[in-house]
Amino acid sequence: MSESAPEPLPAAEPANPVLTSGLPFAFAQSRNVLLERSGAALTLHYVPPLATDVLLEVRRYVGEVFSLEPLDEDQFRQRLSVAYQRTQNEAAQMAEDAVGRTPELVTGKQSSTGQAYRSMAEVVRDMSDPRYDNDDAYRMDVMRKLERSNLKV
């Protein structure tokens, strides 16, 4: 008689998984999708059919692996309501906690060098730099500098 290793038991699911509203409400509601995190597992609940472009957009937005679970319309609406109600309650509590507190703002001095473009050639030079396409911070610096410029086109 050959002895085989017993199958591992599935991990116990928590009784109350945490519904997350990491997706914007308008997107979740209009496309019938909702994220749910239970421990380290992330599940995308959806009302069939799930469009490929919606699946790809959620994958891009979330940036991590998730499983799929279809729900009927009623189940989905109930979960959606609970998830976003919880988010609203948490936001209201944060606002309430912040009342009467002075915000701690981080400020800096504006650079005295390179505040504005002097010619279109300077603009073209900076926009032709490879960082303009690949570096959000660099692109924002160029845009701010352009806003401060007084160029005539």
N, C-alpha and C positions, 0 to 999 in steps of 0.2 A: 504494500500500500504506500503510495507516494503522498508525502505530506506537503501541502502547499501553504504558503504564508496566508494568513487571513487578510481579507480586504480591509484596508484602513477605514475607519468610520469617518463619515463626513464631519467637518467642523461644525460645531453647534452655532446656529445663527442667533444673534441677540434677539430678544423678544421685541424690541422696538428699534428697527433700523432707522438711521437718521436720514430723513429726506432732505436733500440739498437742493437749493434753487440756484445752482451755479450758472445755469443758463438764464438769460434775460427772460422775464415773464412773457413778453409779447411773442418771443420766438417759441418758447415752450408751449404756450397755449395755441398759437396758430399752426404749429407743426405737430402737435400732439406727442411731445416728448418730455421726459422728466428724468433727472438723475437721482439715484438713491445710493448712498454709501452705507455699507454695513461692514464695519471693521475696515479692512484694507480693500475690500471688494467694491467696485463701482458698477452699478447696473443702470442701463438706459431703458426706462419703461416707455412703451409707445403703443399707439393705437394703430393696428395694421390698416393699410399697407404703409410701411416705412420707406419713404423715398430715398434713393441712393444719395442724392445731393444733401439731404438733411443728415443722413448718417455720416457722410464725409465732413460736413461742417461741424457737427458735434465732436467728431474725432479730432479735428484740427483745433477747435476751441478748447477742449478738455486737455488734450495732450497726454492722455494716458489710456491704457487698455480698459475696456469695460465690456460687460456682457449685455445681452439683449433679452428683454422680457416683454412679450406682448400682453396688453391688457384690453379688456373691453372698455367701451366708452365710459360707462358709469364708474368703474374702478379707477380709470385714469383721472376723471374729473375730481373724484374724491381725493386721490393722492395729490393732485395738483393744488387743490384748495388748501389742504393741510400743510404742504411744503411752503407755499408762499405766504400763508397766514403766519406761520412760525417766523418767517423772515421779517414780515412787517412788525410782529411783536418784538423781535430782537432789535430792530432799527428804532422803534419807539422807545424801548428801554435805554438804548445807547443815547438817544437824544435827551431823554429825561435825566440820565446820569450826568450829562454834559452841562446842564443848566446851572448857571452860577459859577462855572469854572472858567478861568482865563485860558484860552487856547495857547499852547506852546508852539509858536510859529518859528520856522527856520527862515532866516533872511540872509542875504548876502549883498555884497556891493557889486554894482554893475562895473564891468571892466571898462577902463578908460581907453584901452586900445581896441581898434577894429570895431568901433561901434556902428559904423555905417559903410555901405559901399560908395566909392567915389565914381565908379564907372561901370558900364555894362560888362566890360571885359573882366572886371573882378568877379562879377556875378557868374558869368560863364565859366570862369576858371574854377570857382568853388563848386559849381553844379556839375562840372566835368570830373571832379575828383571821385575816384571809386567809392570813397566813404559816403558820398551823397546817396548812393543806391543801397548801401549795406549797413549804415550806422544811423540809427534813429536820432541819437543825440547830435551828431554832426549835422544832419539834415535840419533839425530844429534850430541849431545855431545859425545856419545859413538863412533860414526863414525869418528868424528874429532880426538878424542883421539887415535883411532886405526890408523888413517893416520899418526899420529906423532910417532907411536911406531915402534920399530925395532925388531919385533919378527920373529923368524925362525920357520917355521912350518915343 
